[in-house]
């Protein structure tokens, strides 16, 4: 495809949407539509927007992304994450454009102790994971041209994450707790976006995994964050899985095998390097 001629970003006011808009600026015309401009749960509005703008690439960055909120407000989670994805997929099929759908490692249950490949069977433990899997299936079923890309724990300049919590807690807490038995890939938001856009540029479609090299627990992320920032007055302690009063279950192990991505000549940097880059960017 090379550089797309026009890109419509649904959910452009959200964390991931803002990251895509930042990386696309200056490369091609962008139609950034936040929730106020386009509610993807409204099927007719979605079709009208796609017909009006006729992009050759649509990025679905609109989602209810708080895992515990999804557990409580299941109706809204399915309406936005699953049904919204289906509406966009059907509209993209009508105009013949490519649909990019960012997905999650939380579609897996963590019972496997080696990295998950694209073809491994999913089994979500949470409502969030189930809605993301349902959205993947909707995109694959209804959008002939699709690119579904799963990733791990995202952190970066837009939205909230465990790392943004750590930045706040360094000033307000003496003790910070981090889960030490849930392993995933902490991934710099902009590295993930760059990998997705590189797949688009190379004309790749289908299902892919794209996450940072290496794996870690929240406990290890907290230690690394405070080591990089030279924070010594906060004591980082491990937290057992199931503690902390969270509504949604998380898999113990959700590391993604990115060998397909490596084979295409694309590799995200190690998670600690991405973390260092992010912390350096906010210190400037």
TORKOL-4160 file (C-alpha; in steps of 0.2 Angstrom, whole numbers, padded with zeros to 4 digits, m for minus):
284
<pt num="1" X="0000" Y="0000" Z="0000"/>
<pt num="2" X="0015" Y="0012" Z="0004"/>
<pt num="3" X="0008" Y="0028" Z="0013"/>
<pt num="4" X="m0011" Y="0028" Z="0013"/>
<pt num="5" X="m0019" Y="0042" Z="0004"/>
<pt num="6" X="m0032" Y="0046" Z="0018"/>
<pt num="7" X="m0034" Y="0039" Z="0035"/>
<pt num="8" X="m0049" Y="0039" Z="0046"/>
<pt num="9" X="m0045" Y="0037" Z="0064"/>
<pt num="10" X="m0061" Y="0032" Z="0075"/>
<pt num="11" X="m0058" Y="0035" Z="0093"/>
<pt num="12" X="m0046" Y="0049" Z="0089"/>
<pt num="13" X="m0048" Y="0057" Z="0106"/>
<pt num="14" X="m0043" Y="0042" Z="0116"/>
<pt num="15" X="m0026" Y="0036" Z="0121"/>
<pt num="16" X="m0022" Y="0025" Z="0106"/>
<pt num="17" X="m0031" Y="0036" Z="0094"/>
<pt num="18" X="m0020" Y="0051" Z="0099"/>
<pt num="19" X="m0005" Y="0040" Z="0097"/>
<pt num="20" X="m0010" Y="0035" Z="0079"/>
<pt num="21" X="m0014" Y="0053" Z="0075"/>
<pt num="22" X="0003" Y="0059" Z="0081"/>
<pt num="23" X="0012" Y="0047" Z="0071"/>
<pt num="24" X="0002" Y="0050" Z="0055"/>
<pt num="25" X="0003" Y="0069" Z="0055"/>
<pt num="26" X="0013" Y="0075" Z="0040"/>
<pt num="27" X="0012" Y="0058" Z="0031"/>
<pt num="28" X="m0005" Y="0059" Z="0024"/>
<pt num="29" X="m0022" Y="0067" Z="0026"/>
<pt num="30" X="m0030" Y="0062" Z="0042"/>
<pt num="31" X="m0049" Y="0062" Z="0047"/>
<pt num="32" X="m0048" Y="0061" Z="0067"/>
<pt num="33" X="m0065" Y="0057" Z="0074"/>
<pt num="34" X="m0067" Y="0056" Z="0092"/>
<pt num="35" X="m0083" Y="0049" Z="0101"/>
<pt num="36" X="m0092" Y="0066" Z="0099"/>
<pt num="37" X="m0089" Y="0066" Z="0080"/>
<pt num="38" X="m0092" Y="0047" Z="0078"/>
<pt num="39" X="m0101" Y="0035" Z="0090"/>
<pt num="40" X="m0096" Y="0018" Z="0083"/>
<pt num="41" X="m0111" Y="0010" Z="0092"/>
<pt num="42" X="m0122" Y="0019" Z="0080"/>
<pt num="43" X="m0122" Y="0009" Z="0064"/>
<pt num="44" X="m0130" Y="0022" Z="0052"/>
<pt num="45" X="m0118" Y="0035" Z="0058"/>
<pt num="46" X="m0103" Y="0024" Z="0055"/>
<pt num="47" X="m0109" Y="0020" Z="0037"/>
<pt num="48" X="m0112" Y="0039" Z="0034"/>
<pt num="49" X="m0095" Y="0044" Z="0040"/>
<pt num="50" X="m0086" Y="0031" Z="0029"/>
<pt num="51" X="m0096" Y="0035" Z="0014"/>
<pt num="52" X="m0093" Y="0054" Z="0016"/>
<pt num="53" X="m0074" Y="0053" Z="0019"/>
<pt num="54" X="m0070" Y="0037" Z="0008"/>
<pt num="55" X="m0054" Y="0034" Z="0017"/>
<pt num="56" X="m0042" Y="0020" Z="0010"/>
<pt num="57" X="m0038" Y="0016" Z="0028"/>
<pt num="58" X="m0048" Y="0016" Z="0044"/>
<pt num="59" X="m0040" Y="0013" Z="0061"/>
<pt num="60" X="m0052" Y="0008" Z="0075"/>
<pt num="61" X="m0045" Y="0015" Z="0091"/>
<pt num="62" X="m0062" Y="0017" Z="0099"/>
<pt num="63" X="m0065" Y="0005" Z="0114"/>
<pt num="64" X="m0070" Y="0003" Z="0132"/>
<pt num="65" X="m0052" Y="m0001" Z="0137"/>
<pt num="66" X="m0053" Y="m0001" Z="0156"/>
<pt num="67" X="m0053" Y="m0020" Z="0160"/>
<pt num="68" X="m0062" Y="m0018" Z="0177"/>
<pt num="69" X="m0075" Y="m0006" Z="0170"/>
<pt num="70" X="m0079" Y="m0018" Z="0156"/>
<pt num="71" X="m0083" Y="m0031" Z="0170"/>
<pt num="72" X="m0095" Y="m0020" Z="0178"/>
<pt num="73" X="m0103" Y="m0012" Z="0163"/>
<pt num="74" X="m0104" Y="m0027" Z="0151"/>
<pt num="75" X="m0118" Y="m0020" Z="0140"/>
<pt num="76" X="m0108" Y="m0005" Z="0135"/>
<pt num="77" X="m0092" Y="m0015" Z="0133"/>
<pt num="78" X="m0100" Y="m0027" Z="0120"/>
<pt num="79" X="m0109" Y="m0012" Z="0112"/>
<pt num="80" X="m0093" Y="m0002" Z="0109"/>
<pt num="81" X="m0080" Y="m0016" Z="0107"/>
<pt num="82" X="m0089" Y="m0029" Z="0098"/>
<pt num="83" X="m0103" Y="m0021" Z="0089"/>
<pt num="84" X="m0094" Y="m0005" Z="0085"/>
<pt num="85" X="m0080" Y="m0015" Z="0077"/>
<pt num="86" X="m0093" Y="m0025" Z="0067"/>
<pt num="87" X="m0101" Y="m0008" Z="0061"/>
<pt num="88" X="m0084" Y="m0002" Z="0055"/>
<pt num="89" X="m0080" Y="m0018" Z="0047"/>
<pt num="90" X="m0096" Y="m0018" Z="0037"/>
<pt num="91" X="m0094" Y="0000" Z="0032"/>
<pt num="92" X="m0076" Y="m0003" Z="0026"/>
<pt num="93" X="m0081" Y="m0018" Z="0016"/>
<pt num="94" X="m0094" Y="m0007" Z="0007"/>
<pt num="95" X="m0081" Y="0006" Z="0001"/>
<pt num="96" X="m0067" Y="m0007" Z="m0001"/>
<pt num="97" X="m0054" Y="0001" Z="0012"/>
<pt num="98" X="m0042" Y="m0008" Z="0024"/>
<pt num="99" X="m0048" Y="m0009" Z="0042"/>
<pt num="100" X="m0034" Y="m0009" Z="0056"/>
<pt num="101" X="m0040" Y="m0016" Z="0073"/>
<pt num="102" X="m0028" Y="m0016" Z="0088"/>
<pt num="103" X="m0032" Y="m0031" Z="0099"/>
<pt num="104" X="m0025" Y="m0038" Z="0116"/>
<pt num="105" X="m0016" Y="m0052" Z="0124"/>
<pt num="106" X="m0030" Y="m0054" Z="0136"/>
<pt num="107" X="m0040" Y="m0065" Z="0123"/>
<pt num="108" X="m0029" Y="m0079" Z="0130"/>
<pt num="109" X="m0031" Y="m0087" Z="0147"/>
<pt num="110" X="m0013" Y="m0089" Z="0153"/>
<pt num="111" X="m0013" Y="m0108" Z="0154"/>
<pt num="112" X="0001" Y="m0110" Z="0141"/>
<pt num="113" X="0018" Y="m0106" Z="0148"/>
<pt num="114" X="0027" Y="m0102" Z="0131"/>
<pt num="115" X="0023" Y="m0087" Z="0121"/>
<pt num="116" X="0006" Y="m0087" Z="0112"/>
<pt num="117" X="0006" Y="m0088" Z="0093"/>
<pt num="118" X="m0007" Y="m0081" Z="0082"/>
<pt num="119" X="m0015" Y="m0098" Z="0078"/>
<pt num="120" X="m0016" Y="m0103" Z="0097"/>
<pt num="121" X="m0034" Y="m0105" Z="0103"/>
<pt num="122" X="m0041" Y="m0090" Z="0113"/>
<pt num="123" X="m0050" Y="m0092" Z="0129"/>
<pt num="124" X="m0053" Y="m0075" Z="0138"/>
<pt num="125" X="m0055" Y="m0074" Z="0157"/>
<pt num="126" X="m0063" Y="m0057" Z="0157"/>
<pt num="127" X="m0077" Y="m0047" Z="0149"/>
<pt num="128" X="m0064" Y="m0036" Z="0141"/>
<pt num="129" X="m0055" Y="m0050" Z="0133"/>
<pt num="130" X="m0071" Y="m0058" Z="0127"/>
<pt num="131" X="m0076" Y="m0042" Z="0119"/>
<pt num="132" X="m0059" Y="m0040" Z="0110"/>
<pt num="133" X="m0060" Y="m0058" Z="0104"/>
<pt num="134" X="m0078" Y="m0055" Z="0097"/>
<pt num="135" X="m0072" Y="m0039" Z="0089"/>
<pt num="136" X="m0058" Y="m0048" Z="0080"/>
<pt num="137" X="m0070" Y="m0061" Z="0073"/>
<pt num="138" X="m0082" Y="m0047" Z="0067"/>
<pt num="139" X="m0068" Y="m0039" Z="0058"/>
<pt num="140" X="m0061" Y="m0055" Z="0050"/>
<pt num="141" X="m0079" Y="m0060" Z="0045"/>
<pt num="142" X="m0085" Y="m0043" Z="0038"/>
<pt num="143" X="m0070" Y="m0034" Z="0032"/>
<pt num="144" X="m0061" Y="m0043" Z="0017"/>
<pt num="145" X="m0046" Y="m0031" Z="0019"/>
<pt num="146" X="m0041" Y="m0031" Z="0038"/>
<pt num="147" X="m0026" Y="m0030" Z="0049"/>
<pt num="148" X="m0029" Y="m0036" Z="0067"/>
<pt num="149" X="m0014" Y="m0033" Z="0078"/>
<pt num="150" X="m0013" Y="m0040" Z="0096"/>
<pt num="151" X="m0001" Y="m0032" Z="0109"/>
<pt num="152" X="0003" Y="m0032" Z="0127"/>
<pt num="153" X="0002" Y="m0019" Z="0141"/>
<pt num="154" X="0003" Y="m0002" Z="0133"/>
<pt num="155" X="0011" Y="0013" Z="0142"/>
<pt num="156" X="0016" Y="0030" Z="0134"/>
<pt num="157" X="0012" Y="0048" Z="0132"/>
<pt num="158" X="m0007" Y="0046" Z="0130"/>
<pt num="159" X="m0020" Y="0040" Z="0143"/>
<pt num="160" X="m0017" Y="0031" Z="0159"/>
<pt num="161" X="m0007" Y="0015" Z="0162"/>
<pt num="162" X="0002" Y="0007" Z="0177"/>
<pt num="163" X="0018" Y="0018" Z="0172"/>
<pt num="164" X="0008" Y="0034" Z="0174"/>
<pt num="165" X="0002" Y="0028" Z="0191"/>
<pt num="166" X="0020" Y="0025" Z="0196"/>
<pt num="167" X="0024" Y="0042" Z="0191"/>
<pt num="168" X="0011" Y="0049" Z="0202"/>
<pt num="169" X="0014" Y="0037" Z="0217"/>
<pt num="170" X="0033" Y="0042" Z="0218"/>
<pt num="171" X="0027" Y="0059" Z="0225"/>
<pt num="172" X="0013" Y="0052" Z="0236"/>
<pt num="173" X="0017" Y="0035" Z="0243"/>
<pt num="174" X="0031" Y="0026" Z="0253"/>
<pt num="175" X="0025" Y="0009" Z="0247"/>
<pt num="176" X="0020" Y="0004" Z="0230"/>
<pt num="177" X="0012" Y="m0013" Z="0226"/>
<pt num="178" X="0015" Y="m0023" Z="0209"/>
<pt num="179" X="0008" Y="m0039" Z="0204"/>
<pt num="180" X="0022" Y="m0052" Z="0203"/>
<pt num="181" X="0014" Y="m0067" Z="0195"/>
<pt num="182" X="0006" Y="m0060" Z="0179"/>
<pt num="183" X="0018" Y="m0060" Z="0165"/>
<pt num="184" X="0016" Y="m0050" Z="0149"/>
<pt num="185" X="0025" Y="m0038" Z="0138"/>
<pt num="186" X="0025" Y="m0019" Z="0143"/>
<pt num="187" X="0025" Y="m0011" Z="0127"/>
<pt num="188" X="0029" Y="0008" Z="0123"/>
<pt num="189" X="0013" Y="0015" Z="0115"/>
<pt num="190" X="0022" Y="0024" Z="0100"/>
<pt num="191" X="0033" Y="0008" Z="0096"/>
<pt num="192" X="0017" Y="m0002" Z="0094"/>
<pt num="193" X="0009" Y="0011" Z="0083"/>
<pt num="194" X="0025" Y="0012" Z="0072"/>
<pt num="195" X="0025" Y="m0007" Z="0070"/>
<pt num="196" X="0006" Y="m0006" Z="0065"/>
<pt num="197" X="0009" Y="0008" Z="0052"/>
<pt num="198" X="0024" Y="m0001" Z="0045"/>
<pt num="199" X="0014" Y="m0017" Z="0042"/>
<pt num="200" X="0001" Y="m0005" Z="0033"/>
<pt num="201" X="0015" Y="0003" Z="0023"/>
<pt num="202" X="0021" Y="m0015" Z="0018"/>
<pt num="203" X="0004" Y="m0020" Z="0012"/>
<pt num="204" X="0002" Y="m0033" Z="0026"/>
<pt num="205" X="m0015" Y="m0040" Z="0031"/>
<pt num="206" X="m0022" Y="m0053" Z="0042"/>
<pt num="207" X="m0018" Y="m0057" Z="0061"/>
<pt num="208" X="m0002" Y="m0052" Z="0069"/>
<pt num="209" X="0006" Y="m0050" Z="0086"/>
<pt num="210" X="0017" Y="m0035" Z="0090"/>
<pt num="211" X="0023" Y="m0032" Z="0107"/>
<pt num="212" X="0040" Y="m0027" Z="0115"/>
<pt num="213" X="0054" Y="m0039" Z="0116"/>
<pt num="214" X="0055" Y="m0048" Z="0133"/>
<pt num="215" X="0043" Y="m0050" Z="0147"/>
<pt num="216" X="0039" Y="m0043" Z="0164"/>
<pt num="217" X="0027" Y="m0042" Z="0179"/>
<pt num="218" X="0020" Y="m0026" Z="0186"/>
<pt num="219" X="0032" Y="m0028" Z="0200"/>
<pt num="220" X="0047" Y="m0028" Z="0188"/>
<pt num="221" X="0040" Y="m0013" Z="0179"/>
<pt num="222" X="0039" Y="m0003" Z="0195"/>
<pt num="223" X="0057" Y="m0008" Z="0200"/>
<pt num="224" X="0063" Y="m0003" Z="0183"/>
<pt num="225" X="0054" Y="0013" Z="0182"/>
<pt num="226" X="0060" Y="0019" Z="0199"/>
<pt num="227" X="0078" Y="0013" Z="0195"/>
<pt num="228" X="0078" Y="0023" Z="0179"/>
<pt num="229" X="0071" Y="0038" Z="0188"/>
<pt num="230" X="0083" Y="0036" Z="0203"/>
<pt num="231" X="0068" Y="0035" Z="0215"/>
<pt num="232" X="0074" Y="0028" Z="0232"/>
<pt num="233" X="0061" Y="0034" Z="0244"/>
<pt num="234" X="0047" Y="0022" Z="0237"/>
<pt num="235" X="0048" Y="0004" Z="0243"/>
<pt num="236" X="0041" Y="m0008" Z="0229"/>
<pt num="237" X="0033" Y="m0024" Z="0236"/>
<pt num="238" X="0025" Y="m0039" Z="0226"/>
<pt num="239" X="0007" Y="m0042" Z="0226"/>
<pt num="240" X="m0001" Y="m0059" Z="0224"/>
<pt num="241" X="m0013" Y="m0062" Z="0209"/>
<pt num="242" X="m0032" Y="m0059" Z="0215"/>
<pt num="243" X="m0027" Y="m0047" Z="0228"/>
<pt num="244" X="m0031" Y="m0028" Z="0227"/>
<pt num="245" X="m0050" Y="m0030" Z="0224"/>
<pt num="246" X="m0050" Y="m0029" Z="0205"/>
<pt num="247" X="m0066" Y="m0035" Z="0196"/>
<pt num="248" X="m0058" Y="m0044" Z="0181"/>
<pt num="249" X="m0047" Y="m0059" Z="0181"/>
<pt num="250" X="m0030" Y="m0057" Z="0172"/>
<pt num="251" X="m0021" Y="m0072" Z="0164"/>
<pt num="252" X="m0005" Y="m0077" Z="0173"/>
<pt num="253" X="0004" Y="m0078" Z="0157"/>
<pt num="254" X="0000" Y="m0068" Z="0141"/>
<pt num="255" X="0016" Y="m0066" Z="0132"/>
<pt num="256" X="0014" Y="m0065" Z="0113"/>
<pt num="257" X="0026" Y="m0074" Z="0101"/>
<pt num="258" X="0031" Y="m0061" Z="0088"/>
<pt num="259" X="0041" Y="m0072" Z="0077"/>
<pt num="260" X="0029" Y="m0068" Z="0062"/>
<pt num="261" X="0032" Y="m0050" Z="0064"/>
<pt num="262" X="0051" Y="m0053" Z="0066"/>
<pt num="263" X="0050" Y="m0063" Z="0050"/>
<pt num="264" X="0043" Y="m0048" Z="0041"/>
<pt num="265" X="0058" Y="m0038" Z="0046"/>
<pt num="266" X="0049" Y="m0028" Z="0060"/>
<pt num="267" X="0054" Y="m0029" Z="0078"/>
<pt num="268" X="0050" Y="m0019" Z="0093"/>
<pt num="269" X="0063" Y="m0014" Z="0105"/>
<pt num="270" X="0065" Y="m0022" Z="0122"/>
<pt num="271" X="0052" Y="m0016" Z="0135"/>
<pt num="272" X="0066" Y="m0008" Z="0146"/>
<pt num="273" X="0072" Y="0002" Z="0131"/>
<pt num="274" X="0055" Y="0008" Z="0127"/>
<pt num="275" X="0052" Y="0012" Z="0145"/>
<pt num="276" X="0068" Y="0022" Z="0146"/>
<pt num="277" X="0063" Y="0031" Z="0130"/>
<pt num="278" X="0046" Y="0036" Z="0137"/>
<pt num="279" X="0053" Y="0042" Z="0154"/>
<pt num="280" X="0067" Y="0052" Z="0145"/>
<pt num="281" X="0054" Y="0060" Z="0134"/>
<pt num="282" X="0043" Y="0066" Z="0148"/>
<pt num="283" X="0059" Y="0073" Z="0158"/>
<pt num="284" X="0063" Y="0085" Z="0144"/>
